[in-house]
Amino acid sequence: MVNVSLHDVTLTYPGASRPSIDAIDLEIEHGEFLVLVGPSGCGKSTTLRALAGLEFPDAGSIAFGDRDVTGIDGSQRDVAMVFQSYALYPHMTVAGNIEFSLKNAKVPATERKRLVAEAAELLELDELLDRKPRELSGGQRQRVAMGRAIVRRPSVFLMDEPLSNLDAKLRVQTRGQIAALQRKLDVTTVYVTHDQTEAMTMGDRVVVMNQGRIEQIGTPRELYDEPETLFVAGFIGSPQMNLVEGSWSDAEGARVGDLALPFRSAVEHSATRLTYGIRPEDLELVAHPAPDAPLVRIDVELVEELGSDTYVYGSGHGARWTARLPKGSRPERGDLLAFAVRESSVIAFDPSTGHRVR
């Protein structure tokens, strides 16, 4: 088990107009489950490939513990990688696939058998060792691919969107199994996904990436409650945070169109135009609003019923809004609903820099 360090790592592919990863600084602790998340093309998979030794950076350094591995081939880094595709050998049994790397490493047969049995027990594959990949479900195949990595007892696990080929129900089940397995093995793990729900439910810490750079690093709760940039605020959370254009002045406080937001805390910033962030659950439905009350009034255009939650989408005060309603609410399209805003929940961003100012 080792800590992993990236210092000022930059990598540009030939012919590219900008770096795929640009001056990445990152410290991954012993035994940590770290998730890299972001949209397609943000650099998360390139970062993982650089850690794996499949790509070499143009600048910067990568260290596993006290060992500089920047220019060392992946086969010498003691890492194991689980890919998006299962990449199983179709002619081999489950046991044969799991032990393949051990055979290549000339591990004695008795030791191979013991290690395969241990991995199969961890992954609940005991009854499937004699089957071929074509006889397995997608979730079982993914567990075999993980078993092939686990059996090597690597210092670092690298996982590149391993659940993207599974259906929604199986994804939920398997991500819980992966998180539990990582805690049991206590191996430093870097996991790449474009799915922010996966990132928030699995990671000890999450790295949000955008255009080759790190936007923010933090625990899932920190990213949700305290986003540092407009990008993070819009990316983390489903439905996403309301991001509405407004103004600020010492005389009038915060405003969105004709609406005065219910806080007058000083914003230590020179900008008069700000973007305000408010989570859907921080809009509280007011059943019998006074006509002149300073409330967010939303013309409902879409109702989304999710069983335990109901969301409404609509417009008001020159902005688009999403709000979560209490259980039992029965809104309809065309309704005009009024909401109070929790003062402590409002976050202000400078739209010119994208950074948080309050």
N, C-alpha and C positions, 0 to 999 in steps of 0.2 A: 504494500500500500504506500503510495507516494503522493506528495503534492505536485501540482503541475503549474508552471509559470509561463506566460507569454509576455514578452516585453517589446513594445513598439513594432509588432509584427505587421509587415506590409507585403502583399502579394498581388502582382498585376499579371494577368494572362496576356500572351502575345496578341497584339492587335486591339486590345481593349482600350476604351477611352478613359477609363478610371480604374483605380485599384479595386479588386474584388474584396480584399480586406485592407484596411487603411489604419496603420498605427494602433493596432489592437494591444491593449494592456489588460492582463487578466491573471488573477491568482485563484487557483482551485485547490481547496483544502483536502487533507487526507480523508478519504472515505466519503467525500461530498458527492451528492447527486446534483450536478449542475446542468441546467437546460438552456440551450441556445434557441431563441425563437425570433421569428420575424417573417416578413413576406418573401416570396420568391425573389431571388437575386440579391438578398441582403448580405450575403457572405457567410451565413452560418455553416453550410456544408463545406465551403472552402476552408473555414477555420478548422473544422473537424478533420479534413484531409491533410491539413498542415500538421495537426497533432499526430495523425496516423503515419506521417512520413510518406504519404502519397504525393504530396506537393511540397516544394521547398520555398520558403519566403525569399523575397528580394532583399529585405532588410529586417532587422530585429532578431530576437533569439527565443528559443523554446527550451525549457528545462524540465526534466522529470526529477524531482528532488534536487540533489546537488549536481546532477549530470546534465550537461548541455547536449541536447539531441538535435540541434538545429539542422545540421547537415548529415545526420545519420539516417540510413535507410530504415523504412518501417519494420522490416524483419528483425532489426536489432533493437527495437524500442520496447519490447515486452508489452505490446498493446494487443487487444482483441477487438475486432470491429463487427458489428451486426448491421447489415445493410437493409435498405428498403425492400429489395428483392431477396427471397430466401436463399437463392443460389445453392440449393441442395443438389447432390449428385443423384439423379433419378434411378440409377442402377444399383445404388447402395441402400442397405437398410438404415433405419434410424440409428442403430448402434454404429454402423459403419460410417455414417456421416459425422457422428459426434467424435469418433476416435480418429478420424482421418489425420488431423494435425499431429496427434500423438504418434501415429505410425511414422509420419515424416520426420519427427524428432527422435526416432529410434527409441521410444519409451518401451520397456519390456512388456510383453503381453499381459502378464499378471497385473502389473501396475495399470496398464491401459484399461483392463476390465474393471478394476476397482474404481478408477476415476470416472469411467462412463456410467457405472452403476450409481455413483454419488450424484453426478449431474442429472441423471434420469430421475432419481428420487426427488431432488430439489424441484424439478420442473414437471413432476407428475407424468413422466413418460415411461414409467416402469413397464406398463403393459403393452407398449407400442414399439419396443426395441427391434422386433423382427419385421416390422412393416416397412414398405417402400413409401417414398414421399407421395406418390399418386393415391395412396390409400388414406392419407391424412387430410384433415380440415386445414383451412388457412391458419387458424390459431395454433394448431399442433405443429404445423411446419415452422411457424415463427419460433416456437419454443425449441424445436430441434436446432434451428440456426443459433439460438441463444446458448443451447447446450454445447454446441461446437466451440463457442467462445469461452464459456465458463470452464470447460474441462481443462483449458490451458493454464488456469489460475494466473491470469495476467496481472500486471500492476495497475493497468488502466483499461476500462471498458469505454468504447466509443460506439454510439448507436445513432445511425442516420435514418430518421423517420421510419423506425421498424414496424409501426402499426398502420401505415398509410394504406396498405392493401386489404385491411380487415374491415368488416362491416361495423356499423356504429355500436351495436350491442357488444360485439366481441372486442372492440377497441377499449371500451370501458372496463371490461373484465380483465383484459390482458395488461392494461397500464397499471392496474392495481397489483397484478402479479409481478410485473417488472419492478415496481417500487419496493414491494415487500422482499423480493429476491435480492435487490441491491443492498437493502439494509442488513439482510442476513449475511451476505458475503462480505460486506464492509469494504467494497472496492471503489476507488475513485472512478466516477462515471461522468461522461459528458454525453448528453442526449440532445439531438437536433430534431426540431419539429417546427412546422408552420402553424400548428394548432395551438392557440393560446390557452384553450381549456386543458390540453395535455400538459402544457408547461406549468400552469398554475396548480394542478392537482398532483404533479409528480416531483417537482424540483425542490430541493432545499433552498437553492437560490436560482434566479432566472436572469439571463442576460438577454435584453431586448436589442436586436440589431436592425440597422437600417442603412442601406447604401454603403455597406462595407465598414460601418463604424458602430461602436457600442453607444446606444442611446441612454441606457440605464441598467444598473445591476442592483438586485435586491431580492428580498424574500417575496413570495407571491403577495402577501399582505401589504408590504411596502409599495410594490408597484401599483397595486389597486388603489390604495388610499392616498399615496403621495407621489403621483407621476411627476417627473421633473421636466418633461417636454410634451408638447402637443401631440407628437407622434405616439408616445407611450400612452398618453391619456386616451387617444382614439383607438389604439391597438388592443390594449388590455381591458377586458370586460365585455360581456355579451348579454344584452345589447350594449353597444359602446356608450361611453359618456356623452352627454349633451355638451357640445362645444359651440357656444353662441357668441357672435360678435357683439361687443358693447363698448361702453365708454367709462371713464373714471375722472372725477374731479373732486377736489376737497370740498367744494360747495354742495354738489349733488350726490356724491358717492358713486356707487356702481349703478349703471343703467343698461338695459337692453331694449332698444326701441323706446316705447312709451312706458316701459316697466322699470320701476326703481327696485333693484334687488335689496333684500332686507339685511344688508350689513353695511357698516360705514367704517370698517377697519381701515387704517391707513395702508395704502399701497406704496411701498418705497420704490417708486419708479417714475420716470419722467414721461412715459407714454400716456397719452390721453385716450388712445384706442386700445382696448384689451379684448382678449377672448376668455370667456368664463366657462369653466368646466363644472358640470353638475351631474352626478350619477342619477339614473332613472329612479332608483329607490330613495333618493333624497328629495324627491318631489312628493309631498304629502297631500293626498286628495282632501279637499274641503267640501263637505257635503252641502252646506248652505252658506255660500260666500256673500259677504256684503258687497254691494255694487262698486264701492270705491276702495275696497281693500287692495293692498299691493300684492296681488297674487298672479302667478303664471296662468294665463287662460289659454287653453289649447282647443282648437277646432279639430276634433278627432277625424282622421282620414283612414286609419287602419287599426283594427283590433287583432291582437295576436293572443290566442288562448293556448296556454301551455300546461293546463291542468292545475298545477300548484301555483302558477303565476299567470297574471294577465298583464299584457303591455299594450299601451295605446301609443300611436304615432300620429303626429299632426303638426299644425303650425300655429304660431301666435307671436305677436310683438316683433314681427319681421324675422322670425327664426324658426328652425325646425326643432321639434322636441320629441323625446321618448320618455314615458313615465310608467312606472310599475304601480299597479293598483292592488288594493287589499283583496285577500281571498273572498270570493263571494260577489265581487263587483260584476255588473252586467252592462258594460258600456256598449254603445252602438255608434256606427259611423254617423257623423253629423252632429254628435253631441258636443256641447261646449262645456269643458271641465275646468275647474279651478284648483290650483295647487299652491300650497305654501312651500317655501324653500328653506331647508335647514341651513341657517347662516354658517355654521362651522364647516359645512360640506363644500362650500364654493371655493374653487381654485381659480386663480387668475394667471393668464399667460400673456406674454408679449407676442403678438402675431408676427412681428417683423423678425424676431429671433427664434421663435418657437419655444422659448424657455419660460419656466414658471417664475412668477414674480411675487406670488402670495400663496 
